[in-house]
Amino acid sequence: MKKGMVEFYVGIFMIIGIVCSSYLIIELGGVRVINTNDYRLYAYFSSVAGLKKGAGVEMAGVEIGNVVSITLDTEKLLAKVELGIHENIKLAEDVMASVKTSGVIGDRYINLSPGGSETMLESGETIFNTESAIDIESLVSKYIFEKEEKKK
């Protein structure tokens, strides 16, 4: 009888451990278990260096969606970013999308600045006002080479 109770408690402990581990993996990994009813918007950028699928989309510091996909538009030769925006958030047609950096590590995300238009974007439409990521490496090299040119 005593051995049966020990096995019962070990089984309960294992189930609790598996549930807790699963929760942590889902939360820390950013995996969506429940399919939310996001609507899709598109934005074109000349550079999205460092931006990854699943990155956050924020407005006023609050996450309102995520990056669904990043592809190259072969006609425009621009990066086409598909954004999944929570259905309860309505964005004006003159909203501005910028690629920003958060933290010391340099994780990239999309920041949306609200517009003032009365017309709202519908699913599948495009955000036309965009600001690409700042390429620190090219700025530094430009600065260094300008200094070398001035010395000559």
N, C-alpha and C positions, 0 to 999 in steps of 0.2 A: 504493500500500500504506500509506503514511504517513497519507494523508487518511482512509482507512478506519479506522485505529486511533484517530485523533482523534475521529471521529464515534462510535465505539464507547464511548470513555470519556465523552464528553459525554452520550450516552444513559444510561449507568450513573449518572452524576452526577444527571441529571434524575429518574430513577426513585427514587434515594435521597432527593432533595429532596422529591418528591411524597409518599413514604411518611412522612417526618419531619413535613412540614406537616400531613398528615392526622392523624397521631398527636396533634400539639399541638392541633389544632382539636377533636378528640374529647375529649381530657383537659381542656383549659381550658374548653370549652363544657359539660362535664358530660353529654355525650351517651352513652347506653348502647348499645353495639353488640351486646353479647351479652345476651339476655333472661335475667335471673336469675329464680330461682323465689322471688320475694318473696310474702309473704302480706299481705293487706289488712286494715287496722284503720281505724275511724272515730272521730273525736273532734269534739265540738261546742264552739265558743267563742263568747263574746259579741262579741269583737273579735279579728281577726287582721290588723290594720292593718300593712302592710309585708311580710307573709308572701307568698311567691310559689311557684308550682308549681315543683318541682325542688329546693326548699330542703331542707337536711339534717335528718335526725332523729337526735339524739344521745342517748347514755346514758353518763354518766361521762366525757364529753368525746370519746367514740368514736362515729363515724358508723355507725349501724346500719340506715339506710334513708333514704327521702326522701319529700317531699310529692308525691303523685300528682295530686291535684286539690283545688280549693277552690271550694265552691259555697254558695249560700244555701239553707238548708232553709226553705221557705215556710210550713210548718206551725209549726215552733218559732221561726222568725225568728232563727235562729242560724247562724253560719258552720259549715258541715260540711266538715271536712278529712279527706281520704282519705290514709292513710299506707301506704307500701309498706315493710314490715319484712323484713329478710333472714331466710330460712327457718330458719337455725340459731339465731336469737335467740328465746327463749320469754319472754313477758311475763306477769306475774301479773295477775289481773283487777282488782286495786286499784292498778295503776300510775298515776302522775300525769303528765299532759302539760301542759307550759307553753310559751308562746310567749316566746322569749328573743331578745335582741339581741347580736350579736357584732361586735366591732371598732368603730372610730371611725365608719365609714360608716353603720353601723346595719343591717346585713343581719340578717334575722330567720330563726330556725330553731326547730324543736320540740325541747325537751329533755324526756326521759322520766326520771322518778325511780322506781326500782324499788319494788314493793310487797312485802308479806310473805305474801300468800295462797298457798295450795297449788294453787288452781285457776288454770290458764293460759288466756289468751285464744286463741280459734281464729280463723281467717280469716273476715272479715265481721262480727266482733263490734265493740262500741263501748267506747271508753275513757270512763268516766263522770267521773273526777276530772280536771278541766281548770282551767287558770289562763290567762286571756287576757293579751294584750299590754298593757303599761303605756303609756298615751297621755300622753307627756311634755307635749305641747301643751296638753291640757286641764288637767293639773296646774298648769302655769305660769299659765294664764289664771285658774284658780280662785284661786291664790295672789295674783295681782295684784288681782283684783276684791275679794277679801276685805280686802286692805289699803286699797283705796279706800273700801269700806263702813265700815271702822273710823274713817277720817279724818272722815267726815261725822257 
